[in-house]
Amino acid sequence: MEDRSEILTYIKNYLVKILGASADSLTEDTAFSALNMKSVNYSQLTTALEDACDVEVPYMEFKRQAPTLGAAADYMLARLEE
């Protein structure tokens, strides 16, 4: 994954898969807290992002710095550019 929109789409699709969320209801402004994300869900998501992007994604740092899907895409883009 190389651009923000691709990362955001990946995150949305993954959340649909693990949470059963409606893809149409997920926007870049959707807060993870509004999705009732549990620790295990964050762990699943960060592990999937690590595998998809081939970059380390520290779980707690991700959780603190990425309160929304858009912020998560920005965070991942920054990790890829390091």
mmCIF file of the N, C-alpha and C atoms, coordinates in Angstrom:
data_MODEL
# 
_entry.id   MODEL 
# 
loop_
_atom_site.group_PDB 
_atom_site.id 
_atom_site.type_symbol 
_atom_site.label_atom_id 
_atom_site.label_alt_id 
_atom_site.label_comp_id 
_atom_site.label_asym_id 
_atom_site.label_entity_id 
_atom_site.label_seq_id 
_atom_site.pdbx_PDB_ins_code 
_atom_site.Cartn_x 
_atom_site.Cartn_y 
_atom_site.Cartn_z 
_atom_site.occupancy 
_atom_site.B_iso_or_equiv 
_atom_site.pdbx_formal_charge 
_atom_site.auth_seq_id 
_atom_site.auth_comp_id 
_atom_site.auth_asym_id 
_atom_site.auth_atom_id 
_atom_site.pdbx_PDB_model_num 
ATOM 1   N N  . MET A 1 1  ? 0.846   -1.181 0.000  1.00 0.00 ? 1  MET A N  1 
ATOM 2   C CA . MET A 1 1  ? 0.000   0.000  0.000  1.00 0.00 ? 1  MET A CA 1 
ATOM 3   C C  . MET A 1 1  ? 0.881   1.230  0.000  1.00 0.00 ? 1  MET A C  1 
ATOM 4   N N  . GLU A 1 2  ? 0.522   2.161  -0.851 1.00 0.00 ? 2  GLU A N  1 
ATOM 5   C CA . GLU A 1 2  ? 1.396   3.310  -0.991 1.00 0.00 ? 2  GLU A CA 1 
ATOM 6   C C  . GLU A 1 2  ? 0.710   4.659  -0.795 1.00 0.00 ? 2  GLU A C  1 
ATOM 7   N N  . ASP A 1 3  ? -0.611  4.705  -0.910 1.00 0.00 ? 3  ASP A N  1 
ATOM 8   C CA . ASP A 1 3  ? -1.237  6.012  -0.737 1.00 0.00 ? 3  ASP A CA 1 
ATOM 9   C C  . ASP A 1 3  ? -2.337  5.960  0.319  1.00 0.00 ? 3  ASP A C  1 
ATOM 10  N N  . ARG A 1 4  ? -2.722  7.128  0.775  1.00 0.00 ? 4  ARG A N  1 
ATOM 11  C CA . ARG A 1 4  ? -3.659  7.260  1.884  1.00 0.00 ? 4  ARG A CA 1 
ATOM 12  C C  . ARG A 1 4  ? -4.999  6.601  1.592  1.00 0.00 ? 4  ARG A C  1 
ATOM 13  N N  . SER A 1 5  ? -5.529  6.806  0.396  1.00 0.00 ? 5  SER A N  1 
ATOM 14  C CA . SER A 1 5  ? -6.852  6.254  0.079  1.00 0.00 ? 5  SER A CA 1 
ATOM 15  C C  . SER A 1 5  ? -6.822  4.726  0.080  1.00 0.00 ? 5  SER A C  1 
ATOM 16  N N  . GLU A 1 6  ? -5.734  4.154  -0.373 1.00 0.00 ? 6  GLU A N  1 
ATOM 17  C CA . GLU A 1 6  ? -5.595  2.699  -0.369 1.00 0.00 ? 6  GLU A CA 1 
ATOM 18  C C  . GLU A 1 6  ? -5.536  2.165  1.067  1.00 0.00 ? 6  GLU A C  1 
ATOM 19  N N  . ILE A 1 7  ? -4.801  2.869  1.913  1.00 0.00 ? 7  ILE A N  1 
ATOM 20  C CA . ILE A 1 7  ? -4.703  2.477  3.325  1.00 0.00 ? 7  ILE A CA 1 
ATOM 21  C C  . ILE A 1 7  ? -6.071  2.602  4.000  1.00 0.00 ? 7  ILE A C  1 
ATOM 22  N N  . LEU A 1 8  ? -6.757  3.710  3.752  1.00 0.00 ? 8  LEU A N  1 
ATOM 23  C CA . LEU A 1 8  ? -8.075  3.927  4.352  1.00 0.00 ? 8  LEU A CA 1 
ATOM 24  C C  . LEU A 1 8  ? -9.060  2.845  3.907  1.00 0.00 ? 8  LEU A C  1 
ATOM 25  N N  . THR A 1 9  ? -9.045  2.492  2.652  1.00 0.00 ? 9  THR A N  1 
ATOM 26  C CA . THR A 1 9  ? -9.917  1.436  2.141  1.00 0.00 ? 9  THR A CA 1 
ATOM 27  C C  . THR A 1 9  ? -9.597  0.103  2.808  1.00 0.00 ? 9  THR A C  1 
ATOM 28  N N  . TYR A 1 10 ? -8.312  -0.185 2.976  1.00 0.00 ? 10 TYR A N  1 
ATOM 29  C CA . TYR A 1 10 ? -7.912  -1.421 3.639  1.00 0.00 ? 10 TYR A CA 1 
ATOM 30  C C  . TYR A 1 10 ? -8.452  -1.455 5.067  1.00 0.00 ? 10 TYR A C  1 
ATOM 31  N N  . ILE A 1 11 ? -8.285  -0.344 5.799  1.00 0.00 ? 11 ILE A N  1 
ATOM 32  C CA . ILE A 1 11 ? -8.762  -0.270 7.181  1.00 0.00 ? 11 ILE A CA 1 
ATOM 33  C C  . ILE A 1 11 ? -10.280 -0.479 7.230  1.00 0.00 ? 11 ILE A C  1 
ATOM 34  N N  . LYS A 1 12 ? -11.008 0.203  6.362  1.00 0.00 ? 12 LYS A N  1 
ATOM 35  C CA . LYS A 1 12 ? -12.470 0.046  6.335  1.00 0.00 ? 12 LYS A CA 1 
ATOM 36  C C  . LYS A 1 12 ? -12.860 -1.403 6.069  1.00 0.00 ? 12 LYS A C  1 
ATOM 37  N N  . ASN A 1 13 ? -12.261 -1.995 5.050  1.00 0.00 ? 13 ASN A N  1 
ATOM 38  C CA . ASN A 1 13 ? -12.591 -3.380 4.705  1.00 0.00 ? 13 ASN A CA 1 
ATOM 39  C C  . ASN A 1 13 ? -12.262 -4.346 5.836  1.00 0.00 ? 13 ASN A C  1 
ATOM 40  N N  . TYR A 1 14 ? -11.164 -4.083 6.527  1.00 0.00 ? 14 TYR A N  1 
ATOM 41  C CA . TYR A 1 14 ? -10.788 -4.960 7.625  1.00 0.00 ? 14 TYR A CA 1 
ATOM 42  C C  . TYR A 1 14 ? -11.777 -4.830 8.785  1.00 0.00 ? 14 TYR A C  1 
ATOM 43  N N  . LEU A 1 15 ? -12.223 -3.608 9.060  1.00 0.00 ? 15 LEU A N  1 
ATOM 44  C CA . LEU A 1 15 ? -13.194 -3.412 10.130 1.00 0.00 ? 15 LEU A CA 1 
ATOM 45  C C  . LEU A 1 15 ? -14.543 -4.045 9.794  1.00 0.00 ? 15 LEU A C  1 
ATOM 46  N N  . VAL A 1 16 ? -14.913 -4.017 8.539  1.00 0.00 ? 16 VAL A N  1 
ATOM 47  C CA . VAL A 1 16 ? -16.134 -4.715 8.113  1.00 0.00 ? 16 VAL A CA 1 
ATOM 48  C C  . VAL A 1 16 ? -15.982 -6.198 8.431  1.00 0.00 ? 16 VAL A C  1 
ATOM 49  N N  . LYS A 1 17 ? -14.807 -6.730 8.145  1.00 0.00 ? 17 LYS A N  1 
ATOM 50  C CA . LYS A 1 17 ? -14.540 -8.157 8.351  1.00 0.00 ? 17 LYS A CA 1 
ATOM 51  C C  . LYS A 1 17 ? -14.549 -8.536 9.833  1.00 0.00 ? 17 LYS A C  1 
ATOM 52  N N  . ILE A 1 18 ? -13.853 -7.774 10.686 1.00 0.00 ? 18 ILE A N  1 
ATOM 53  C CA . ILE A 1 18 ? -13.721 -8.201 12.080 1.00 0.00 ? 18 ILE A CA 1 
ATOM 54  C C  . ILE A 1 18 ? -14.848 -7.719 12.983 1.00 0.00 ? 18 ILE A C  1 
ATOM 55  N N  . LEU A 1 19 ? -15.499 -6.621 12.614 1.00 0.00 ? 19 LEU A N  1 
ATOM 56  C CA . LEU A 1 19 ? -16.558 -6.075 13.473 1.00 0.00 ? 19 LEU A CA 1 
ATOM 57  C C  . LEU A 1 19 ? -17.958 -6.260 12.903 1.00 0.00 ? 19 LEU A C  1 
ATOM 58  N N  . GLY A 1 20 ? -18.020 -6.586 11.631 1.00 0.00 ? 20 GLY A N  1 
ATOM 59  C CA . GLY A 1 20 ? -19.319 -6.681 10.992 1.00 0.00 ? 20 GLY A CA 1 
ATOM 60  C C  . GLY A 1 20 ? -19.950 -5.322 10.758 1.00 0.00 ? 20 GLY A C  1 
ATOM 61  N N  . ALA A 1 21 ? -19.125 -4.290 10.750 1.00 0.00 ? 21 ALA A N  1 
ATOM 62  C CA . ALA A 1 21 ? -19.617 -2.931 10.522 1.00 0.00 ? 21 ALA A CA 1 
ATOM 63  C C  . ALA A 1 21 ? -20.066 -2.781 9.071  1.00 0.00 ? 21 ALA A C  1 
ATOM 64  N N  . SER A 1 22 ? -20.963 -1.852 8.852  1.00 0.00 ? 22 SER A N  1 
ATOM 65  C CA . SER A 1 22 ? -21.421 -1.559 7.492  1.00 0.00 ? 22 SER A CA 1 
ATOM 66  C C  . SER A 1 22 ? -20.386 -0.679 6.804  1.00 0.00 ? 22 SER A C  1 
ATOM 67  N N  . ALA A 1 23 ? -19.935 -1.090 5.637  1.00 0.00 ? 23 ALA A N  1 
ATOM 68  C CA . ALA A 1 23 ? -18.929 -0.317 4.895  1.00 0.00 ? 23 ALA A CA 1 
ATOM 69  C C  . ALA A 1 23 ? -19.428 1.095  4.604  1.00 0.00 ? 23 ALA A C  1 
ATOM 70  N N  . ASP A 1 24 ? -20.723 1.229  4.345  1.00 0.00 ? 24 ASP A N  1 
ATOM 71  C CA . ASP A 1 24 ? -21.287 2.546  4.023  1.00 0.00 ? 24 ASP A CA 1 
ATOM 72  C C  . ASP A 1 24 ? -21.264 3.488  5.214  1.00 0.00 ? 24 ASP A C  1 
ATOM 73  N N  . SER A 1 25 ? -21.247 2.945  6.422  1.00 0.00 ? 25 SER A N  1 
ATOM 74  C CA . SER A 1 25 ? -21.260 3.790  7.621  1.00 0.00 ? 25 SER A CA 1 
ATOM 75  C C  . SER A 1 25 ? -19.870 4.249  8.037  1.00 0.00 ? 25 SER A C  1 
ATOM 76  N N  . LEU A 1 26 ? -18.834 3.683  7.430  1.00 0.00 ? 26 LEU A N  1 
ATOM 77  C CA . LEU A 1 26 ? -17.462 4.017  7.815  1.00 0.00 ? 26 LEU A CA 1 
ATOM 78  C C  . LEU A 1 26 ? -16.912 5.139  6.936  1.00 0.00 ? 26 LEU A C  1 
ATOM 79  N N  . THR A 1 27 ? -16.501 6.221  7.588  1.00 0.00 ? 27 THR A N  1 
ATOM 80  C CA . THR A 1 27 ? -15.872 7.333  6.886  1.00 0.00 ? 27 THR A CA 1 
ATOM 81  C C  . THR A 1 27 ? -14.534 7.611  7.561  1.00 0.00 ? 27 THR A C  1 
ATOM 82  N N  . GLU A 1 28 ? -13.784 8.524  6.991  1.00 0.00 ? 28 GLU A N  1 
ATOM 83  C CA . GLU A 1 28 ? -12.498 8.825  7.632  1.00 0.00 ? 28 GLU A CA 1 
ATOM 84  C C  . GLU A 1 28 ? -12.680 9.538  8.964  1.00 0.00 ? 28 GLU A C  1 
ATOM 85  N N  . ASP A 1 29 ? -13.865 10.070 9.212  1.00 0.00 ? 29 ASP A N  1 
ATOM 86  C CA . ASP A 1 29 ? -14.154 10.728 10.490 1.00 0.00 ? 29 ASP A CA 1 
ATOM 87  C C  . ASP A 1 29 ? -14.720 9.783  11.542 1.00 0.00 ? 29 ASP A C  1 
ATOM 88  N N  . THR A 1 30 ? -14.957 8.535  11.172 1.00 0.00 ? 30 THR A N  1 
ATOM 89  C CA . THR A 1 30 ? -15.482 7.559  12.122 1.00 0.00 ? 30 THR A CA 1 
ATOM 90  C C  . THR A 1 30 ? -14.439 7.305  13.207 1.00 0.00 ? 30 THR A C  1 
ATOM 91  N N  . ALA A 1 31 ? -14.872 7.461  14.453 1.00 0.00 ? 31 ALA A N  1 
ATOM 92  C CA . ALA A 1 31 ? -13.978 7.216  15.589 1.00 0.00 ? 31 ALA A CA 1 
ATOM 93  C C  . ALA A 1 31 ? -13.984 5.733  15.935 1.00 0.00 ? 31 ALA A C  1 
ATOM 94  N N  . PHE A 1 32 ? -12.821 5.221  16.256 1.00 0.00 ? 32 PHE A N  1 
ATOM 95  C CA . PHE A 1 32 ? -12.738 3.826  16.678 1.00 0.00 ? 32 PHE A CA 1 
ATOM 96  C C  . PHE A 1 32 ? -13.602 3.605  17.920 1.00 0.00 ? 32 PHE A C  1 
ATOM 97  N N  . SER A 1 33 ? -13.670 4.596  18.791 1.00 0.00 ? 33 SER A N  1 
ATOM 98  C CA . SER A 1 33 ? -14.483 4.462  20.002 1.00 0.00 ? 33 SER A CA 1 
ATOM 99  C C  . SER A 1 33 ? -15.963 4.283  19.662 1.00 0.00 ? 33 SER A C  1 
ATOM 100 N N  . ALA A 1 34 ? -16.422 4.881  18.585 1.00 0.00 ? 34 ALA A N  1 
ATOM 101 C CA . ALA A 1 34 ? -17.820 4.733  18.159 1.00 0.00 ? 34 ALA A CA 1 
ATOM 102 C C  . ALA A 1 34 ? -18.106 3.324  17.653 1.00 0.00 ? 34 ALA A C  1 
ATOM 103 N N  . LEU A 1 35 ? -17.058 2.605  17.306 1.00 0.00 ? 35 LEU A N  1 
ATOM 104 C CA . LEU A 1 35 ? -17.207 1.231  16.820 1.00 0.00 ? 35 LEU A CA 1 
ATOM 105 C C  . LEU A 1 35 ? -17.081 0.210  17.949 1.00 0.00 ? 35 LEU A C  1 
ATOM 106 N N  . ASN A 1 36 ? -16.924 0.725  19.178 1.00 0.00 ? 36 ASN A N  1 
ATOM 107 C CA . ASN A 1 36 ? -16.770 -0.140 20.353 1.00 0.00 ? 36 ASN A CA 1 
ATOM 108 C C  . ASN A 1 36 ? -15.597 -1.108 20.204 1.00 0.00 ? 36 ASN A C  1 
ATOM 109 N N  . MET A 1 37 ? -14.488 -0.572 19.683 1.00 0.00 ? 37 MET A N  1 
ATOM 110 C CA . MET A 1 37 ? -13.282 -1.386 19.504 1.00 0.00 ? 37 MET A CA 1 
ATOM 111 C C  . MET A 1 37 ? -12.759 -1.842 20.860 1.00 0.00 ? 37 MET A C  1 
ATOM 112 N N  . LYS A 1 38 ? -12.438 -3.095 20.939 1.00 0.00 ? 38 LYS A N  1 
ATOM 113 C CA . LYS A 1 38 ? -11.821 -3.667 22.136 1.00 0.00 ? 38 LYS A CA 1 
ATOM 114 C C  . LYS A 1 38 ? -10.332 -3.855 21.856 1.00 0.00 ? 38 LYS A C  1 
ATOM 115 N N  . SER A 1 39 ? -9.575  -4.110 22.899 1.00 0.00 ? 39 SER A N  1 
ATOM 116 C CA . SER A 1 39 ? -8.128  -4.286 22.750 1.00 0.00 ? 39 SER A CA 1 
ATOM 117 C C  . SER A 1 39 ? -7.792  -5.343 21.713 1.00 0.00 ? 39 SER A C  1 
ATOM 118 N N  . VAL A 1 40 ? -8.530  -6.435 21.724 1.00 0.00 ? 40 VAL A N  1 
ATOM 119 C CA . VAL A 1 40 ? -8.256  -7.507 20.768 1.00 0.00 ? 40 VAL A CA 1 
ATOM 120 C C  . VAL A 1 40 ? -8.479  -7.019 19.332 1.00 0.00 ? 40 VAL A C  1 
ATOM 121 N N  . ASN A 1 41 ? -9.470  -6.137 19.129 1.00 0.00 ? 41 ASN A N  1 
ATOM 122 C CA . ASN A 1 41 ? -9.727  -5.606 17.789 1.00 0.00 ? 41 ASN A CA 1 
ATOM 123 C C  . ASN A 1 41 ? -8.587  -4.715 17.319 1.00 0.00 ? 41 ASN A C  1 
ATOM 124 N N  . TYR A 1 42 ? -8.070  -3.874 18.230 1.00 0.00 ? 42 TYR A N  1 
ATOM 125 C CA . TYR A 1 42 ? -6.910  -3.045 17.888 1.00 0.00 ? 42 TYR A CA 1 
ATOM 126 C C  . TYR A 1 42 ? -5.718  -3.930 17.544 1.00 0.00 ? 42 TYR A C  1 
ATOM 127 N N  . SER A 1 43 ? -5.536  -4.980 18.322 1.00 0.00 ? 43 SER A N  1 
ATOM 128 C CA . SER A 1 43 ? -4.424  -5.893 18.077 1.00 0.00 ? 43 SER A CA 1 
ATOM 129 C C  . SER A 1 43 ? -4.565  -6.570 16.712 1.00 0.00 ? 43 SER A C  1 
ATOM 130 N N  . GLN A 1 44 ? -5.768  -7.001 16.385 1.00 0.00 ? 44 GLN A N  1 
ATOM 131 C CA . GLN A 1 44 ? -6.010  -7.626 15.084 1.00 0.00 ? 44 GLN A CA 1 
ATOM 132 C C  . GLN A 1 44 ? -5.724  -6.636 13.955 1.00 0.00 ? 44 GLN A C  1 
ATOM 133 N N  . LEU A 1 45 ? -6.206  -5.415 14.114 1.00 0.00 ? 45 LEU A N  1 
ATOM 134 C CA . LEU A 1 45 ? -6.035  -4.405 13.075 1.00 0.00 ? 45 LEU A CA 1 
ATOM 135 C C  . LEU A 1 45 ? -4.565  -4.044 12.896 1.00 0.00 ? 45 LEU A C  1 
ATOM 136 N N  . THR A 1 46 ? -3.854  -3.806 13.984 1.00 0.00 ? 46 THR A N  1 
ATOM 137 C CA . THR A 1 46 ? -2.442  -3.425 13.843 1.00 0.00 ? 46 THR A CA 1 
ATOM 138 C C  . THR A 1 46 ? -1.613  -4.566 13.260 1.00 0.00 ? 46 THR A C  1 
ATOM 139 N N  . THR A 1 47 ? -1.930  -5.796 13.630 1.00 0.00 ? 47 THR A N  1 
ATOM 140 C CA . THR A 1 47 ? -1.219  -6.943 13.061 1.00 0.00 ? 47 THR A CA 1 
ATOM 141 C C  . THR A 1 47 ? -1.487  -7.045 11.561 1.00 0.00 ? 47 THR A C  1 
ATOM 142 N N  . ALA A 1 48 ? -2.731  -6.848 11.167 1.00 0.00 ? 48 ALA A N  1 
ATOM 143 C CA . ALA A 1 48 ? -3.080  -6.891 9.736  1.00 0.00 ? 48 ALA A CA 1 
ATOM 144 C C  . ALA A 1 48 ? -2.376  -5.779 8.975  1.00 0.00 ? 48 ALA A C  1 
ATOM 145 N N  . LEU A 1 49 ? -2.306  -4.584 9.571  1.00 0.00 ? 49 LEU A N  1 
ATOM 146 C CA . LEU A 1 49 ? -1.621  -3.472 8.919  1.00 0.00 ? 49 LEU A CA 1 
ATOM 147 C C  . LEU A 1 49 ? -0.124  -3.735 8.798  1.00 0.00 ? 49 LEU A C  1 
ATOM 148 N N  . GLU A 1 50 ? 0.448   -4.341 9.834  1.00 0.00 ? 50 GLU A N  1 
ATOM 149 C CA . GLU A 1 50 ? 1.871   -4.711 9.763  1.00 0.00 ? 50 GLU A CA 1 
ATOM 150 C C  . GLU A 1 50 ? 2.118   -5.658 8.593  1.00 0.00 ? 50 GLU A C  1 
ATOM 151 N N  . ASP A 1 51 ? 1.269   -6.659 8.466  1.00 0.00 ? 51 ASP A N  1 
ATOM 152 C CA . ASP A 1 51 ? 1.426   -7.640 7.391  1.00 0.00 ? 51 ASP A CA 1 
ATOM 153 C C  . ASP A 1 51 ? 1.215   -7.007 6.020  1.00 0.00 ? 51 ASP A C  1 
ATOM 154 N N  . ALA A 1 52 ? 0.208   -6.155 5.910  1.00 0.00 ? 52 ALA A N  1 
ATOM 155 C CA . ALA A 1 52 ? -0.129  -5.551 4.618  1.00 0.00 ? 52 ALA A CA 1 
ATOM 156 C C  . ALA A 1 52 ? 0.890   -4.513 4.173  1.00 0.00 ? 52 ALA A C  1 
ATOM 157 N N  . CYS A 1 53 ? 1.462   -3.807 5.140  1.00 0.00 ? 53 CYS A N  1 
ATOM 158 C CA . CYS A 1 53 ? 2.368   -2.699 4.801  1.00 0.00 ? 53 CYS A CA 1 
ATOM 159 C C  . CYS A 1 53 ? 3.839   -3.029 5.025  1.00 0.00 ? 53 CYS A C  1 
ATOM 160 N N  . ASP A 1 54 ? 4.112   -4.175 5.639  1.00 0.00 ? 54 ASP A N  1 
ATOM 161 C CA . ASP A 1 54 ? 5.474   -4.591 5.934  1.00 0.00 ? 54 ASP A CA 1 
ATOM 162 C C  . ASP A 1 54 ? 6.226   -3.526 6.742  1.00 0.00 ? 54 ASP A C  1 
ATOM 163 N N  . VAL A 1 55 ? 5.543   -3.046 7.793  1.00 0.00 ? 55 VAL A N  1 
ATOM 164 C CA . VAL A 1 55 ? 6.128   -2.051 8.686  1.00 0.00 ? 55 VAL A CA 1 
ATOM 165 C C  . VAL A 1 55 ? 5.607   -2.324 10.100 1.00 0.00 ? 55 VAL A C  1 
ATOM 166 N N  . GLU A 1 56 ? 6.434   -2.059 11.107 1.00 0.00 ? 56 GLU A N  1 
ATOM 167 C CA . GLU A 1 56 ? 6.016   -2.280 12.487 1.00 0.00 ? 56 GLU A CA 1 
ATOM 168 C C  . GLU A 1 56 ? 4.984   -1.224 12.890 1.00 0.00 ? 56 GLU A C  1 
ATOM 169 N N  . VAL A 1 57 ? 3.930   -1.675 13.556 1.00 0.00 ? 57 VAL A N  1 
ATOM 170 C CA . VAL A 1 57 ? 2.876   -0.773 14.028 1.00 0.00 ? 57 VAL A CA 1 
ATOM 171 C C  . VAL A 1 57 ? 2.702   -1.009 15.527 1.00 0.00 ? 57 VAL A C  1 
ATOM 172 N N  . PRO A 1 58 ? 3.351   -0.190 16.351 1.00 0.00 ? 58 PRO A N  1 
ATOM 173 C CA . PRO A 1 58 ? 3.204   -0.358 17.801 1.00 0.00 ? 58 PRO A CA 1 
ATOM 174 C C  . PRO A 1 58 ? 1.749   -0.138 18.222 1.00 0.00 ? 58 PRO A C  1 
ATOM 175 N N  . TYR A 1 59 ? 1.188   -1.147 18.838 1.00 0.00 ? 59 TYR A N  1 
ATOM 176 C CA . TYR A 1 59 ? -0.226  -1.174 19.204 1.00 0.00 ? 59 TYR A CA 1 
ATOM 177 C C  . TYR A 1 59 ? -0.654  0.044  20.022 1.00 0.00 ? 59 TYR A C  1 
ATOM 178 N N  . MET A 1 60 ? 0.033   0.326  21.115 1.00 0.00 ? 60 MET A N  1 
ATOM 179 C CA . MET A 1 60 ? -0.381  1.438  22.004 1.00 0.00 ? 60 MET A CA 1 
ATOM 180 C C  . MET A 1 60 ? -0.179  2.796  21.325 1.00 0.00 ? 60 MET A C  1 
ATOM 181 N N  . GLU A 1 61 ? 0.882   2.944  20.589 1.00 0.00 ? 61 GLU A N  1 
ATOM 182 C CA . GLU A 1 61 ? 1.111   4.195  19.871 1.00 0.00 ? 61 GLU A CA 1 
ATOM 183 C C  . GLU A 1 61 ? 0.007   4.430  18.847 1.00 0.00 ? 61 GLU A C  1 
ATOM 184 N N  . PHE A 1 62 ? -0.341  3.392  18.115 1.00 0.00 ? 62 PHE A N  1 
ATOM 185 C CA . PHE A 1 62 ? -1.423  3.475  17.130 1.00 0.00 ? 62 PHE A CA 1 
ATOM 186 C C  . PHE A 1 62 ? -2.719  3.891  17.819 1.00 0.00 ? 62 PHE A C  1 
ATOM 187 N N  . LYS A 1 63 ? -3.029  3.243  18.917 1.00 0.00 ? 63 LYS A N  1 
ATOM 188 C CA . LYS A 1 63 ? -4.270  3.517  19.648 1.00 0.00 ? 63 LYS A CA 1 
ATOM 189 C C  . LYS A 1 63 ? -4.335  4.961  20.133 1.00 0.00 ? 63 LYS A C  1 
ATOM 190 N N  . ARG A 1 64 ? -3.216  5.496  20.598 1.00 0.00 ? 64 ARG A N  1 
ATOM 191 C CA . ARG A 1 64 ? -3.169  6.880  21.096 1.00 0.00 ? 64 ARG A CA 1 
ATOM 192 C C  . ARG A 1 64 ? -3.213  7.905  19.964 1.00 0.00 ? 64 ARG A C  1 
ATOM 193 N N  . GLN A 1 65 ? -2.528  7.631  18.872 1.00 0.00 ? 65 GLN A N  1 
ATOM 194 C CA . GLN A 1 65 ? -2.370  8.631  17.821 1.00 0.00 ? 65 GLN A CA 1 
ATOM 195 C C  . GLN A 1 65 ? -3.404  8.554  16.708 1.00 0.00 ? 65 GLN A C  1 
ATOM 196 N N  . ALA A 1 66 ? -4.232  7.524  16.728 1.00 0.00 ? 66 ALA A N  1 
ATOM 197 C CA . ALA A 1 66 ? -5.182  7.337  15.628 1.00 0.00 ? 66 ALA A CA 1 
ATOM 198 C C  . ALA A 1 66 ? -6.602  7.147  16.167 1.00 0.00 ? 66 ALA A C  1 
ATOM 199 N N  . PRO A 1 67 ? -7.250  8.219  16.593 1.00 0.00 ? 67 PRO A N  1 
ATOM 200 C CA . PRO A 1 67 ? -8.607  8.077  17.141 1.00 0.00 ? 67 PRO A CA 1 
ATOM 201 C C  . PRO A 1 67 ? -9.684  7.831  16.083 1.00 0.00 ? 67 PRO A C  1 
ATOM 202 N N  . THR A 1 68 ? -9.392  8.168  14.833 1.00 0.00 ? 68 THR A N  1 
ATOM 203 C CA . THR A 1 68 ? -10.365 7.987  13.753 1.00 0.00 ? 68 THR A CA 1 
ATOM 204 C C  . THR A 1 68 ? -9.740  7.174  12.622 1.00 0.00 ? 68 THR A C  1 
ATOM 205 N N  . LEU A 1 69 ? -10.568 6.730  11.702 1.00 0.00 ? 69 LEU A N  1 
ATOM 206 C CA . LEU A 1 69 ? -10.057 5.971  10.561 1.00 0.00 ? 69 LEU A CA 1 
ATOM 207 C C  . LEU A 1 69 ? -9.118  6.820  9.718  1.00 0.00 ? 69 LEU A C  1 
ATOM 208 N N  . GLY A 1 70 ? -9.457  8.084  9.524  1.00 0.00 ? 70 GLY A N  1 
ATOM 209 C CA . GLY A 1 70 ? -8.602  8.986  8.758  1.00 0.00 ? 70 GLY A CA 1 
ATOM 210 C C  . GLY A 1 70 ? -7.259  9.205  9.433  1.00 0.00 ? 70 GLY A C  1 
ATOM 211 N N  . ALA A 1 71 ? -7.295  9.367  10.755 1.00 0.00 ? 71 ALA A N  1 
ATOM 212 C CA . ALA A 1 71 ? -6.048  9.530  11.504 1.00 0.00 ? 71 ALA A CA 1 
ATOM 213 C C  . ALA A 1 71 ? -5.210  8.257  11.424 1.00 0.00 ? 71 ALA A C  1 
ATOM 214 N N  . ALA A 1 72 ? -5.877  7.110  11.398 1.00 0.00 ? 72 ALA A N  1 
ATOM 215 C CA . ALA A 1 72 ? -5.162  5.839  11.264 1.00 0.00 ? 72 ALA A CA 1 
ATOM 216 C C  . ALA A 1 72 ? -4.468  5.752  9.910  1.00 0.00 ? 72 ALA A C  1 
ATOM 217 N N  . ALA A 1 73 ? -5.146  6.195  8.863  1.00 0.00 ? 73 ALA A N  1 
ATOM 218 C CA . ALA A 1 73 ? -4.535  6.193  7.530  1.00 0.00 ? 73 ALA A CA 1 
ATOM 219 C C  . ALA A 1 73 ? -3.340  7.139  7.499  1.00 0.00 ? 73 ALA A C  1 
ATOM 220 N N  . ASP A 1 74 ? -3.476  8.305  8.115  1.00 0.00 ? 74 ASP A N  1 
ATOM 221 C CA . ASP A 1 74 ? -2.365  9.262  8.184  1.00 0.00 ? 74 ASP A CA 1 
ATOM 222 C C  . ASP A 1 74 ? -1.193  8.676  8.964  1.00 0.00 ? 74 ASP A C  1 
ATOM 223 N N  . TYR A 1 75 ? -1.497  8.030  10.071 1.00 0.00 ? 75 TYR A N  1 
ATOM 224 C CA . TYR A 1 75 ? -0.465  7.407  10.897 1.00 0.00 ? 75 TYR A CA 1 
ATOM 225 C C  . TYR A 1 75 ? 0.294   6.357  10.089 1.00 0.00 ? 75 TYR A C  1 
ATOM 226 N N  . MET A 1 76 ? -0.440  5.511  9.383  1.00 0.00 ? 76 MET A N  1 
ATOM 227 C CA . MET A 1 76 ? 0.210   4.468  8.591  1.00 0.00 ? 76 MET A CA 1 
ATOM 228 C C  . MET A 1 76 ? 1.035   5.057  7.462  1.00 0.00 ? 76 MET A C  1 
ATOM 229 N N  . LEU A 1 77 ? 0.543   6.095  6.827  1.00 0.00 ? 77 LEU A N  1 
ATOM 230 C CA . LEU A 1 77 ? 1.292   6.743  5.748  1.00 0.00 ? 77 LEU A CA 1 
ATOM 231 C C  . LEU A 1 77 ? 2.615   7.285  6.299  1.00 0.00 ? 77 LEU A C  1 
ATOM 232 N N  . ALA A 1 78 ? 2.572   7.892  7.471  1.00 0.00 ? 78 ALA A N  1 
ATOM 233 C CA . ALA A 1 78 ? 3.795   8.403  8.106  1.00 0.00 ? 78 ALA A CA 1 
ATOM 234 C C  . ALA A 1 78 ? 4.760   7.264  8.418  1.00 0.00 ? 78 ALA A C  1 
ATOM 235 N N  . ARG A 1 79 ? 4.240   6.127  8.893  1.00 0.00 ? 79 ARG A N  1 
ATOM 236 C CA . ARG A 1 79 ? 5.095   4.969  9.190  1.00 0.00 ? 79 ARG A CA 1 
ATOM 237 C C  . ARG A 1 79 ? 5.768   4.454  7.923  1.00 0.00 ? 79 ARG A C  1 
ATOM 238 N N  . LEU A 1 80 ? 5.047   4.477  6.834  1.00 0.00 ? 80 LEU A N  1 
ATOM 239 C CA . LEU A 1 80 ? 5.595   4.003  5.564  1.00 0.00 ? 80 LEU A CA 1 
ATOM 240 C C  . LEU A 1 80 ? 6.671   4.937  5.027  1.00 0.00 ? 80 LEU A C  1 
ATOM 241 N N  . GLU A 1 81 ? 6.575   6.201  5.366  1.00 0.00 ? 81 GLU A N  1 
ATOM 242 C CA . GLU A 1 81 ? 7.539   7.187  4.864  1.00 0.00 ? 81 GLU A CA 1 
ATOM 243 C C  . GLU A 1 81 ? 8.789   7.273  5.721  1.00 0.00 ? 81 GLU A C  1 
ATOM 244 N N  . GLU A 1 82 ? 8.813   6.607  6.868  1.00 0.00 ? 82 GLU A N  1 
ATOM 245 C CA . GLU A 1 82 ? 9.994   6.644  7.742  1.00 0.00 ? 82 GLU A CA 1 
ATOM 246 C C  . GLU A 1 82 ? 11.143  5.876  7.147  1.00 0.00 ? 82 GLU A C  1 
# 
